[in-house]
Amino acid sequence: MELNLAELDKLSKEELLLMLVDGTVKYTNISKEALLNNDYLKAHNELVRVQNIFTELMTTLDQNAGQWAKDMYKVYEFIKSELAIADENKDIKIIRDTWHEVYNQLKI
């Protein structure tokens, strides 16, 4: 997917957020596959990409919007931290467990 800045300018905040979230899923899956294939450089690059997306989500989150925003910031921070640990340890289980833990904590 080639990034077209003119097209990005036309997207709503919600569409941009969805695009970022889709990116986290896509690049996390690529990193998991790379770890399974012992391609540690590719896994590292993709995990850094996902961490950068979470940094962007954290930076742009309006924490004055209420408690839900503060809670989301903590979720983003947790995921980013766990991804860094997974990258350092080259451990696919940490990646899987992180997403499952977040899902279970947020499940209504």
N, C-alpha and C positions, 0 to 999 in steps of 0.2 A: 504494500500500500504506500503510495507516494503522498506525501503531505502537501496539500495545496492550501497555502495561506489565505488566498482569496475565498475559498470555500469555507474555511474555518471561521472567517469573519462573519459569515452568514448564519452560523449555527447559534442556537439559543444556549444559555448557560446549562440547561438541562441536557441538551444534546451533547455538549462538550463533556459534561460530567459522565454521561453514559459512555462516551467514546473512551474516556480515561479508564473507567471501570472495565470495559471490554478489553482494553489493553492490558490491564493487570492479569486478567484471566488468560489471555492469549500468551503473554510473555512468561507467565508462571508455568504454563503447560509446556512451552518450548524449553524452559530451564529444566523441568522435570525429565523430559525426554533426553536432553543433553546429559544430565547426570546418569541416567540409565545406560547411556552409551559411553560413559566415562569421558565425555567431552567437557572437561572442567572449565575451560576458557569460555566456551559458548554459554554454559550454565551460569558462570559468573557474570558475563555481560548482560544476560537476560534478567538475572536477579537484580543487578544494579539498575537496570531499566525500570523494573517494577518498583524498586525502592524510590527511584526518582519520581515516578508517578505518585506514589504515596506522599512524598515530600510536597509535590504540587498540590495535592488534595488538602494536605495539612495547612499549607501556606494560604490557600484561597478560602478556607473554611471560615466563615464569620462566626466566631465564638461568642459574639454578643447576641446571637439568634436564639439562645436559650440553652437549657440543659442538654437537649439532644445533640447540639453542636459540640459541646464539651465532651460528651460521651463518644461521639464519632471521632473526635480528635484522638481520644485515648485508644479507640479501636485501630485507627490508622497507625498510631505510634507503636502499638503492640505488633501489628502485622509487619511493619517496617523493621522492627527490632528482630523479630523471629526470622525474617528473610535474611538479614545480615548474619545471624547465627547459622542458618542453613547453608549459606554461601561459604562461610568460614569452615564449616565442618563437612561440606560436600555431602549433605544428608537430605535425601529426598523425603524421608519420614517426617522431618521437622516441617517441611513445606505442607505436606498433606495434613498433618496434625494441626497446624496453625489454622488453615482454612476451616477444618472441622470444628475446632474450638470456637472460632468466631461465629460460625453458623449456629452452633448449639447455644452460645451465649445470647445471640440476637433473636433466636427462634421464639415466636409468640405462640 
